Amino acid sequence: MNVEAGILQENGQEALTVAHSKRSEPLRHCVLDAMQRYFENLDGHGASNLYRLVMNEVESPLLQSVMQYTGGNQTQAASLLGISRSTLRKKLSQYDLD
């Protein structure tokens, strides 16, 4: 798989970036490749809050795509995600997706 990953400043925050070929790869491989490149590109700089950084990058588009797939139906979306509707509403609000 041809993957280029790096760090992008977006809205004053670091964001992980990944550009890959059109080959279909499991999401876990994309994450592993992105994290490997992220560490390679640190170039001696420290890293912190990595869990939050990755979750912010993944959770928002996950919620967006599920809400689109369910036509905005929060009950269906919550069920599909395996979370409660109240948790879904909290997360949608957190990412300004409500």
Biopython code that builds the backbone (N, CA, C, O; Angstrom):
import numpy as np
from Bio.PDB.StructureBuilder import StructureBuilder

atoms = [
    (1, "MET", "N", (0.839, -1.175, 0.000)),
    (1, "MET", "CA", (0.000, 0.000, 0.000)),
    (1, "MET", "C", (0.882, 1.235, 0.000)),
    (1, "MET", "O", (1.857, 1.296, 0.749)),
    (2, "ASN", "N", (0.564, 2.200, -0.810)),
    (2, "ASN", "CA", (1.296, 3.446, -0.887)),
    (2, "ASN", "C", (0.621, 4.466, 0.016)),
    (2, "ASN", "O", (-0.437, 4.996, -0.326)),
    (3, "VAL", "N", (1.232, 4.748, 1.183)),
    (3, "VAL", "CA", (0.630, 5.659, 2.144)),
    (3, "VAL", "C", (1.617, 6.750, 2.499)),
    (3, "VAL", "O", (2.784, 6.478, 2.778)),
    (4, "GLU", "N", (1.148, 7.976, 2.487)),
    (4, "GLU", "CA", (1.916, 9.118, 2.962)),
    (4, "GLU", "C", (1.143, 9.710, 4.120)),
    (4, "GLU", "O", (-0.039, 10.024, 3.981)),
    (5, "ALA", "N", (1.789, 9.865, 5.249)),
    (5, "ALA", "CA", (1.117, 10.419, 6.411)),
    (5, "ALA", "C", (1.964, 11.523, 6.997)),
    (5, "ALA", "O", (3.177, 11.566, 6.794)),
    (6, "GLY", "N", (1.334, 12.395, 7.708)),
    (6, "GLY", "CA", (2.076, 13.470, 8.330)),
    (6, "GLY", "C", (1.237, 14.210, 9.336)),
    (6, "GLY", "O", (0.207, 13.718, 9.798)),
    (7, "ILE", "N", (1.691, 15.399, 9.670)),
    (7, "ILE", "CA", (1.020, 16.231, 10.658)),
    (7, "ILE", "C", (0.616, 17.527, 9.969)),
    (7, "ILE", "O", (1.422, 18.138, 9.267)),
    (8, "LEU", "N", (-0.598, 17.936, 10.164)),
    (8, "LEU", "CA", (-1.135, 19.147, 9.562)),
    (8, "LEU", "C", (-1.693, 20.015, 10.674)),
    (8, "LEU", "O", (-2.357, 19.513, 11.581)),
    (9, "GLN", "N", (-1.434, 21.299, 10.614)),
    (9, "GLN", "CA", (-2.044, 22.234, 11.557)),
    (9, "GLN", "C", (-3.397, 22.636, 10.997)),
    (9, "GLN", "O", (-3.472, 23.175, 9.893)),
    (10, "GLU", "N", (-4.457, 22.386, 11.731)),
    (10, "GLU", "CA", (-5.802, 22.712, 11.282)),
    (10, "GLU", "C", (-6.554, 23.344, 12.440)),
    (10, "GLU", "O", (-6.699, 22.731, 13.498)),
    (11, "ASN", "N", (-7.024, 24.546, 12.249)),
    (11, "ASN", "CA", (-7.735, 25.280, 13.300)),
    (11, "ASN", "C", (-6.919, 25.367, 14.574)),
    (11, "ASN", "O", (-7.462, 25.276, 15.675)),
    (12, "GLY", "N", (-5.619, 25.543, 14.424)),
    (12, "GLY", "CA", (-4.746, 25.682, 15.582)),
    (12, "GLY", "C", (-4.427, 24.383, 16.289)),
    (12, "GLY", "O", (-3.777, 24.397, 17.334)),
    (13, "GLN", "N", (-4.872, 23.250, 15.741)),
    (13, "GLN", "CA", (-4.611, 21.952, 16.360)),
    (13, "GLN", "C", (-3.915, 21.049, 15.360)),
    (13, "GLN", "O", (-4.098, 21.168, 14.149)),
    (14, "GLU", "N", (-3.107, 20.137, 15.902)),
    (14, "GLU", "CA", (-2.467, 19.150, 15.033)),
    (14, "GLU", "C", (-3.509, 18.172, 14.528)),
    (14, "GLU", "O", (-4.440, 17.818, 15.251)),
    (15, "ALA", "N", (-3.354, 17.738, 13.293)),
    (15, "ALA", "CA", (-4.235, 16.738, 12.710)),
    (15, "ALA", "C", (-3.381, 15.724, 11.976)),
    (15, "ALA", "O", (-2.436, 16.090, 11.278)),
    (16, "LEU", "N", (-3.710, 14.455, 12.131)),
    (16, "LEU", "CA", (-3.016, 13.410, 11.379)),
    (16, "LEU", "C", (-3.512, 13.446, 9.946)),
    (16, "LEU", "O", (-4.708, 13.613, 9.706)),
    (17, "THR", "N", (-2.606, 13.292, 8.993)),
    (17, "THR", "CA", (-3.006, 13.268, 7.594)),
    (17, "THR", "C", (-2.553, 11.960, 6.961)),
    (17, "THR", "O", (-1.493, 11.430, 7.294)),
    (18, "VAL", "N", (-3.359, 11.453, 6.058)),
    (18, "VAL", "CA", (-3.024, 10.217, 5.353)),
    (18, "VAL", "C", (-3.459, 10.362, 3.906)),
    (18, "VAL", "O", (-4.606, 10.715, 3.629)),
    (19, "ALA", "N", (-2.555, 10.094, 2.994)),
    (19, "ALA", "CA", (-2.892, 10.029, 1.572)),
    (19, "ALA", "C", (-2.495, 8.638, 1.107)),
    (19, "ALA", "O", (-1.351, 8.223, 1.294)),
    (20, "HIS", "N", (-3.416, 7.924, 0.511)),
    (20, "HIS", "CA", (-3.110, 6.550, 0.127)),
    (20, "HIS", "C", (-3.598, 6.253, -1.275)),
    (20, "HIS", "O", (-4.366, 7.008, -1.872)),
    (21, "SER", "N", (-3.127, 5.134, -1.775)),
    (21, "SER", "CA", (-3.541, 4.717, -3.110)),
    (21, "SER", "C", (-4.999, 4.285, -3.069)),
    (21, "SER", "O", (-5.603, 4.237, -1.998)),
    (22, "LYS", "N", (-5.556, 3.977, -4.204)),
    (22, "LYS", "CA", (-6.958, 3.589, -4.269)),
    (22, "LYS", "C", (-7.165, 2.111, -3.952)),
    (22, "LYS", "O", (-8.274, 1.596, -4.094)),
    (23, "ARG", "N", (-6.118, 1.436, -3.528)),
    (23, "ARG", "CA", (-6.270, 0.044, -3.116)),
    (23, "ARG", "C", (-7.067, -0.020, -1.832)),
    (23, "ARG", "O", (-6.937, 0.850, -0.970)),
    (24, "SER", "N", (-7.878, -1.029, -1.701)),
    (24, "SER", "CA", (-8.687, -1.208, -0.503)),
    (24, "SER", "C", (-7.860, -1.906, 0.568)),
    (24, "SER", "O", (-7.335, -2.997, 0.345)),
    (25, "GLU", "N", (-7.749, -1.280, 1.716)),
    (25, "GLU", "CA", (-6.997, -1.831, 2.838)),
    (25, "GLU", "C", (-7.858, -1.743, 4.089)),
    (25, "GLU", "O", (-8.661, -0.821, 4.228)),
    (26, "PRO", "N", (-7.695, -2.699, 5.001)),
    (26, "PRO", "CA", (-8.436, -2.607, 6.261)),
    (26, "PRO", "C", (-8.072, -1.321, 7.004)),
    (26, "PRO", "O", (-6.934, -0.857, 6.941)),
    (27, "LEU", "N", (-9.032, -0.764, 7.693)),
    (27, "LEU", "CA", (-8.839, 0.469, 8.437)),
    (27, "LEU", "C", (-7.666, 0.358, 9.403)),
    (27, "LEU", "O", (-6.895, 1.306, 9.553)),
    (28, "ARG", "N", (-7.527, -0.776, 10.050)),
    (28, "ARG", "CA", (-6.442, -0.956, 11.020)),
    (28, "ARG", "C", (-5.076, -0.797, 10.361)),
    (28, "ARG", "O", (-4.146, -0.292, 10.992)),
    (29, "HIS", "N", (-4.937, -1.218, 9.106)),
    (29, "HIS", "CA", (-3.663, -1.040, 8.396)),
    (29, "HIS", "C", (-3.403, 0.430, 8.118)),
    (29, "HIS", "O", (-2.270, 0.901, 8.217)),
    (30, "CYS", "N", (-4.462, 1.153, 7.769)),
    (30, "CYS", "CA", (-4.321, 2.591, 7.537)),
    (30, "CYS", "C", (-3.885, 3.294, 8.818)),
    (30, "CYS", "O", (-3.031, 4.180, 8.789)),
    (31, "VAL", "N", (-4.476, 2.895, 9.941)),
    (31, "VAL", "CA", (-4.111, 3.510, 11.222)),
    (31, "VAL", "C", (-2.671, 3.175, 11.577)),
    (31, "VAL", "O", (-1.914, 4.054, 11.988)),
    (32, "LEU", "N", (-2.288, 1.924, 11.425)),
    (32, "LEU", "CA", (-0.902, 1.529, 11.726)),
    (32, "LEU", "C", (0.088, 2.295, 10.857)),
    (32, "LEU", "O", (1.100, 2.790, 11.354)),
    (33, "ASP", "N", (-0.199, 2.394, 9.571)),
    (33, "ASP", "CA", (0.685, 3.131, 8.660)),
    (33, "ASP", "C", (0.742, 4.609, 9.031)),
    (33, "ASP", "O", (1.815, 5.212, 9.048)),
    (34, "ALA", "N", (-0.426, 5.192, 9.327)),
    (34, "ALA", "CA", (-0.467, 6.616, 9.688)),
    (34, "ALA", "C", (0.329, 6.874, 10.963)),
    (34, "ALA", "O", (1.058, 7.862, 11.049)),
    (35, "MET", "N", (0.196, 6.000, 11.947)),
    (35, "MET", "CA", (0.915, 6.199, 13.210)),
    (35, "MET", "C", (2.421, 6.018, 13.009)),
    (35, "MET", "O", (3.218, 6.761, 13.583)),
    (36, "GLN", "N", (2.807, 5.046, 12.206)),
    (36, "GLN", "CA", (4.225, 4.846, 11.923)),
    (36, "GLN", "C", (4.815, 6.098, 11.272)),
    (36, "GLN", "O", (5.881, 6.568, 11.671)),
    (37, "ARG", "N", (4.123, 6.630, 10.278)),
    (37, "ARG", "CA", (4.592, 7.847, 9.610)),
    (37, "ARG", "C", (4.590, 9.034, 10.571)),
    (37, "ARG", "O", (5.500, 9.863, 10.534)),
    (38, "TYR", "N", (3.587, 9.119, 11.418)),
    (38, "TYR", "CA", (3.510, 10.203, 12.397)),
    (38, "TYR", "C", (4.772, 10.201, 13.259)),
    (38, "TYR", "O", (5.401, 11.242, 13.450)),
    (39, "PHE", "N", (5.137, 9.028, 13.776)),
    (39, "PHE", "CA", (6.332, 8.940, 14.621)),
    (39, "PHE", "C", (7.603, 9.235, 13.837)),
    (39, "PHE", "O", (8.524, 9.867, 14.355)),
    (40, "GLU", "N", (7.653, 8.777, 12.589)),
    (40, "GLU", "CA", (8.814, 9.063, 11.748)),
    (40, "GLU", "C", (8.941, 10.563, 11.482)),
    (40, "GLU", "O", (10.053, 11.086, 11.419)),
    (41, "ASN", "N", (7.822, 11.252, 11.326)),
    (41, "ASN", "CA", (7.830, 12.675, 10.999)),
    (41, "ASN", "C", (7.989, 13.593, 12.207)),
    (41, "ASN", "O", (8.086, 14.810, 12.051)),
    (42, "LEU", "N", (8.015, 13.027, 13.395)),
    (42, "LEU", "CA", (8.215, 13.862, 14.586)),
    (42, "LEU", "C", (9.589, 14.533, 14.566)),
    (42, "LEU", "O", (9.768, 15.621, 15.113)),
    (43, "ASP", "N", (10.545, 13.873, 13.934)),
    (43, "ASP", "CA", (11.879, 14.447, 13.755)),
    (43, "ASP", "C", (12.457, 14.983, 15.065)),
    (43, "ASP", "O", (12.972, 16.100, 15.125)),
    (44, "GLY", "N", (12.360, 14.162, 16.109)),
    (44, "GLY", "CA", (12.933, 14.542, 17.387)),
    (44, "GLY", "C", (12.024, 15.341, 18.291)),
    (44, "GLY", "O", (12.345, 15.551, 19.461)),
    (45, "HIS", "N", (10.897, 15.790, 17.771)),
    (45, "HIS", "CA", (9.952, 16.551, 18.587)),
    (45, "HIS", "C", (9.130, 15.597, 19.444)),
    (45, "HIS", "O", (8.932, 14.441, 19.070)),
    (46, "GLY", "N", (8.663, 16.059, 20.560)),
    (46, "GLY", "CA", (7.853, 15.243, 21.447)),
    (46, "GLY", "C", (6.418, 15.133, 20.961)),
    (46, "GLY", "O", (5.959, 15.921, 20.133)),
    (47, "ALA", "N", (5.736, 14.161, 21.482)),
    (47, "ALA", "CA", (4.321, 13.969, 21.167)),
    (47, "ALA", "C", (3.563, 13.858, 22.486)),
    (47, "ALA", "O", (4.081, 13.334, 23.471)),
    (48, "SER", "N", (2.343, 14.353, 22.489)),
    (48, "SER", "CA", (1.509, 14.218, 23.682)),
    (48, "SER", "C", (0.047, 14.179, 23.266)),
    (48, "SER", "O", (-0.307, 14.567, 22.152)),
    (49, "ASN", "N", (-0.778, 13.716, 24.157)),
    (49, "ASN", "CA", (-2.225, 13.631, 23.917)),
    (49, "ASN", "C", (-2.561, 12.882, 22.635)),
    (49, "ASN", "O", (-3.503, 13.237, 21.926)),
    (50, "LEU", "N", (-1.791, 11.852, 22.345)),
    (50, "LEU", "CA", (-1.982, 11.099, 21.110)),
    (50, "LEU", "C", (-3.333, 10.409, 21.041)),
    (50, "LEU", "O", (-3.956, 10.362, 19.980)),
    (51, "TYR", "N", (-3.783, 9.879, 22.151)),
    (51, "TYR", "CA", (-5.088, 9.197, 22.155)),
    (51, "TYR", "C", (-6.175, 10.172, 21.719)),
    (51, "TYR", "O", (-6.977, 9.850, 20.842)),
    (52, "ARG", "N", (-6.211, 11.351, 22.315)),
    (52, "ARG", "CA", (-7.216, 12.359, 21.981)),
    (52, "ARG", "C", (-7.068, 12.812, 20.534)),
    (52, "ARG", "O", (-8.067, 12.999, 19.839)),
    (53, "LEU", "N", (-5.829, 12.991, 20.071)),
    (53, "LEU", "CA", (-5.572, 13.401, 18.695)),
    (53, "LEU", "C", (-6.166, 12.395, 17.708)),
    (53, "LEU", "O", (-6.860, 12.779, 16.767)),
    (54, "VAL", "N", (-5.894, 11.126, 17.923)),
    (54, "VAL", "CA", (-6.388, 10.080, 17.020)),
    (54, "VAL", "C", (-7.908, 9.963, 17.115)),
    (54, "VAL", "O", (-8.588, 9.860, 16.094)),
    (55, "MET", "N", (-8.437, 9.979, 18.332)),
    (55, "MET", "CA", (-9.883, 9.851, 18.487)),
    (55, "MET", "C", (-10.620, 11.014, 17.824)),
    (55, "MET", "O", (-11.662, 10.812, 17.202)),
    (56, "ASN", "N", (-10.088, 12.224, 17.954)),
    (56, "ASN", "CA", (-10.715, 13.375, 17.292)),
    (56, "ASN", "C", (-10.705, 13.219, 15.783)),
    (56, "ASN", "O", (-11.654, 13.625, 15.112)),
    (57, "GLU", "N", (-9.660, 12.644, 15.248)),
    (57, "GLU", "CA", (-9.550, 12.459, 13.800)),
    (57, "GLU", "C", (-10.481, 11.365, 13.282)),
    (57, "GLU", "O", (-10.944, 11.439, 12.144)),
    (58, "VAL", "N", (-10.761, 10.356, 14.097)),
    (58, "VAL", "CA", (-11.533, 9.202, 13.647)),
    (58, "VAL", "C", (-13.014, 9.307, 14.017)),
    (58, "VAL", "O", (-13.886, 8.966, 13.219)),
    (59, "GLU", "N", (-13.290, 9.782, 15.232)),
    (59, "GLU", "CA", (-14.659, 9.747, 15.730)),
    (59, "GLU", "C", (-15.604, 10.669, 14.955)),
    (59, "GLU", "O", (-16.730, 10.277, 14.649)),
    (60, "SER", "N", (-15.167, 11.864, 14.642)),
    (60, "SER", "CA", (-16.028, 12.803, 13.934)),
    (60, "SER", "C", (-16.470, 12.281, 12.564)),
    (60, "SER", "O", (-17.668, 12.290, 12.281)),
    (61, "PRO", "N", (-15.551, 11.826, 11.703)),
    (61, "PRO", "CA", (-16.013, 11.303, 10.414)),
    (61, "PRO", "C", (-16.829, 10.019, 10.551)),
    (61, "PRO", "O", (-17.693, 9.745, 9.718)),
    (62, "LEU", "N", (-16.564, 9.233, 11.590)),
    (62, "LEU", "CA", (-17.374, 8.035, 11.837)),
    (62, "LEU", "C", (-18.813, 8.448, 12.122)),
    (62, "LEU", "O", (-19.750, 7.907, 11.536)),
    (63, "LEU", "N", (-18.979, 9.405, 13.020)),
    (63, "LEU", "CA", (-20.321, 9.880, 13.359)),
    (63, "LEU", "C", (-21.007, 10.504, 12.145)),
    (63, "LEU", "O", (-22.187, 10.254, 11.900)),
    (64, "GLN", "N", (-20.276, 11.306, 11.394)),
    (64, "GLN", "CA", (-20.846, 11.931, 10.191)),
    (64, "GLN", "C", (-21.346, 10.884, 9.211)),
    (64, "GLN", "O", (-22.460, 10.986, 8.696)),
    (65, "SER", "N", (-20.524, 9.881, 8.956)),
    (65, "SER", "CA", (-20.909, 8.877, 7.958)),
    (65, "SER", "C", (-22.080, 8.031, 8.431)),
    (65, "SER", "O", (-22.951, 7.682, 7.633)),
    (66, "VAL", "N", (-22.116, 7.694, 9.716)),
    (66, "VAL", "CA", (-23.226, 6.897, 10.238)),
    (66, "VAL", "C", (-24.515, 7.714, 10.223)),
    (66, "VAL", "O", (-25.576, 7.189, 9.887)),
    (67, "MET", "N", (-24.432, 8.992, 10.584)),
    (67, "MET", "CA", (-25.632, 9.833, 10.557)),
    (67, "MET", "C", (-26.146, 9.993, 9.126)),
    (67, "MET", "O", (-27.356, 10.001, 8.898)),
    (68, "GLN", "N", (-25.254, 10.116, 8.187)),
    (68, "GLN", "CA", (-25.659, 10.211, 6.777)),
    (68, "GLN", "C", (-26.297, 8.900, 6.334)),
    (68, "GLN", "O", (-27.335, 8.904, 5.671)),
    (69, "TYR", "N", (-25.676, 7.775, 6.699)),
    (69, "TYR", "CA", (-26.169, 6.458, 6.313)),
    (69, "TYR", "C", (-27.579, 6.215, 6.854)),
    (69, "TYR", "O", (-28.410, 5.607, 6.179)),
    (70, "THR", "N", (-27.847, 6.691, 8.077)),
    (70, "THR", "CA", (-29.147, 6.462, 8.699)),
    (70, "THR", "C", (-30.141, 7.590, 8.405)),
    (70, "THR", "O", (-31.242, 7.608, 8.953)),
    (71, "GLY", "N", (-29.754, 8.519, 7.549)),
    (71, "GLY", "CA", (-30.643, 9.620, 7.203)),
    (71, "GLY", "C", (-30.936, 10.526, 8.391)),
    (71, "GLY", "O", (-31.998, 11.145, 8.460)),
    (72, "GLY", "N", (-29.992, 10.602, 9.326)),
    (72, "GLY", "CA", (-30.156, 11.467, 10.493)),
    (72, "GLY", "C", (-30.927, 10.829, 11.637)),
    (72, "GLY", "O", (-31.189, 11.486, 12.644)),
    (73, "ASN", "N", (-31.293, 9.572, 11.500)),
    (73, "ASN", "CA", (-32.052, 8.880, 12.543)),
    (73, "ASN", "C", (-31.110, 8.494, 13.684)),
    (73, "ASN", "O", (-30.307, 7.571, 13.554)),
    (74, "GLN", "N", (-31.220, 9.212, 14.798)),
    (74, "GLN", "CA", (-30.312, 8.986, 15.920)),
    (74, "GLN", "C", (-30.495, 7.625, 16.570)),
    (74, "GLN", "O", (-29.522, 7.029, 17.031)),
    (75, "THR", "N", (-31.712, 7.128, 16.616)),
    (75, "THR", "CA", (-31.955, 5.812, 17.209)),
    (75, "THR", "C", (-31.243, 4.735, 16.399)),
    (75, "THR", "O", (-30.567, 3.873, 16.961)),
    (76, "GLN", "N", (-31.397, 4.788, 15.079)),
    (76, "GLN", "CA", (-30.714, 3.817, 14.219)),
    (76, "GLN", "C", (-29.202, 3.979, 14.305)),
    (76, "GLN", "O", (-28.470, 2.992, 14.375)),
    (77, "ALA", "N", (-28.740, 5.216, 14.301)),
    (77, "ALA", "CA", (-27.299, 5.475, 14.355)),
    (77, "ALA", "C", (-26.699, 4.940, 15.648)),
    (77, "ALA", "O", (-25.652, 4.294, 15.628)),
    (78, "ALA", "N", (-27.351, 5.204, 16.760)),
    (78, "ALA", "CA", (-26.855, 4.723, 18.054)),
    (78, "ALA", "C", (-26.801, 3.202, 18.077)),
    (78, "ALA", "O", (-25.838, 2.611, 18.566)),
    (79, "SER", "N", (-27.840, 2.577, 17.544)),
    (79, "SER", "CA", (-27.874, 1.118, 17.491)),
    (79, "SER", "C", (-26.748, 0.576, 16.620)),
    (79, "SER", "O", (-26.075, -0.386, 16.990)),
    (80, "LEU", "N", (-26.549, 1.191, 15.473)),
    (80, "LEU", "CA", (-25.487, 0.781, 14.555)),
    (80, "LEU", "C", (-24.109, 0.922, 15.200)),
    (80, "LEU", "O", (-23.233, 0.077, 15.013)),
    (81, "LEU", "N", (-23.932, 2.003, 15.963)),
    (81, "LEU", "CA", (-22.646, 2.250, 16.635)),
    (81, "LEU", "C", (-22.464, 1.432, 17.907)),
    (81, "LEU", "O", (-21.343, 1.269, 18.389)),
    (82, "GLY", "N", (-23.559, 0.919, 18.447)),
    (82, "GLY", "CA", (-23.472, 0.156, 19.691)),
    (82, "GLY", "C", (-23.331, 1.044, 20.917)),
    (82, "GLY", "O", (-22.717, 0.653, 21.910)),
    (83, "ILE", "N", (-23.909, 2.258, 20.840)),
    (83, "ILE", "CA", (-23.880, 3.187, 21.963)),
    (83, "ILE", "C", (-25.305, 3.661, 22.231)),
    (83, "ILE", "O", (-26.196, 3.468, 21.403)),
    (84, "SER", "N", (-25.514, 4.272, 23.375)),
    (84, "SER", "CA", (-26.848, 4.781, 23.697)),
    (84, "SER", "C", (-27.120, 6.053, 22.901)),
    (84, "SER", "O", (-26.202, 6.722, 22.426)),
    (85, "ARG", "N", (-28.402, 6.367, 22.772)),
    (85, "ARG", "CA", (-28.776, 7.578, 22.061)),
    (85, "ARG", "C", (-28.273, 8.825, 22.771)),
    (85, "ARG", "O", (-27.891, 9.801, 22.125)),
    (86, "SER", "N", (-28.271, 8.795, 24.091)),
    (86, "SER", "CA", (-27.772, 9.962, 24.833)),
    (86, "SER", "C", (-26.273, 10.153, 24.609)),
    (86, "SER", "O", (-25.803, 11.286, 24.499)),
    (87, "THR", "N", (-25.527, 9.064, 24.540)),
    (87, "THR", "CA", (-24.089, 9.157, 24.237)),
    (87, "THR", "C", (-23.881, 9.696, 22.835)),
    (87, "THR", "O", (-23.005, 10.531, 22.607)),
    (88, "LEU", "N", (-24.686, 9.219, 21.895)),
    (88, "LEU", "CA", (-24.592, 9.714, 20.521)),
    (88, "LEU", "C", (-24.866, 11.219, 20.478)),
    (88, "LEU", "O", (-24.121, 11.967, 19.845)),
    (89, "ARG", "N", (-25.919, 11.657, 21.140)),
    (89, "ARG", "CA", (-26.246, 13.084, 21.151)),
    (89, "ARG", "C", (-25.106, 13.903, 21.743)),
    (89, "ARG", "O", (-24.776, 14.973, 21.231)),
    (90, "LYS", "N", (-24.505, 13.404, 22.817)),
    (90, "LYS", "CA", (-23.373, 14.090, 23.456)),
    (90, "LYS", "C", (-22.205, 14.205, 22.479)),
    (90, "LYS", "O", (-21.585, 15.262, 22.370)),
    (91, "LYS", "N", (-21.910, 13.127, 21.777)),
    (91, "LYS", "CA", (-20.790, 13.130, 20.833)),
    (91, "LYS", "C", (-21.080, 14.011, 19.621)),
    (91, "LYS", "O", (-20.183, 14.702, 19.138)),
    (92, "LEU", "N", (-22.296, 14.001, 19.131)),
    (92, "LEU", "CA", (-22.671, 14.863, 18.010)),
    (92, "LEU", "C", (-22.505, 16.331, 18.408)),
    (92, "LEU", "O", (-22.029, 17.146, 17.618)),
    (93, "SER", "N", (-22.896, 16.652, 19.620)),
    (93, "SER", "CA", (-22.734, 18.018, 20.118)),
    (93, "SER", "C", (-21.258, 18.371, 20.287)),
    (93, "SER", "O", (-20.839, 19.481, 19.960)),
    (94, "GLN", "N", (-20.478, 17.427, 20.794)),
    (94, "GLN", "CA", (-19.042, 17.630, 21.014)),
    (94, "GLN", "C", (-18.333, 18.019, 19.719)),
    (94, "GLN", "O", (-17.425, 18.851, 19.731)),
    (95, "TYR", "N", (-18.746, 17.419, 18.605)),
    (95, "TYR", "CA", (-18.112, 17.680, 17.314)),
    (95, "TYR", "C", (-18.922, 18.664, 16.457)),
    (95, "TYR", "O", (-18.675, 18.793, 15.258)),
    (96, "ASP", "N", (-19.872, 19.344, 17.064)),
    (96, "ASP", "CA", (-20.737, 20.301, 16.354)),
    (96, "ASP", "C", (-21.419, 19.663, 15.139)),
    (96, "ASP", "O", (-21.492, 20.264, 14.067)),
    (97, "LEU", "N", (-21.908, 18.455, 15.325)),
    (97, "LEU", "CA", (-22.591, 17.737, 14.238)),
    (97, "LEU", "C", (-24.089, 17.678, 14.454)),
    (97, "LEU", "O", (-24.796, 17.033, 13.680)),
    (98, "ASP", "N", (-24.589, 18.336, 15.490)),
    (98, "ASP", "CA", (-26.026, 18.265, 15.771)),
    (98, "ASP", "C", (-26.811, 19.320, 15.038)),
    (98, "ASP", "O", (-28.033, 19.386, 15.174)),
]
sb = StructureBuilder()
sb.init_structure("model")
sb.init_model(0)
sb.init_chain("A")
sb.init_seg("    ")
for serial, (resi, resn, name, xyz) in enumerate(atoms, 1):
    if name == "N":
        sb.init_residue(resn, " ", resi, " ")
    sb.init_atom(name, np.array(xyz, "f"), 0.0, 1.0, " ", f" {name:<3s}", serial, name[0])
structure = sb.get_structure()
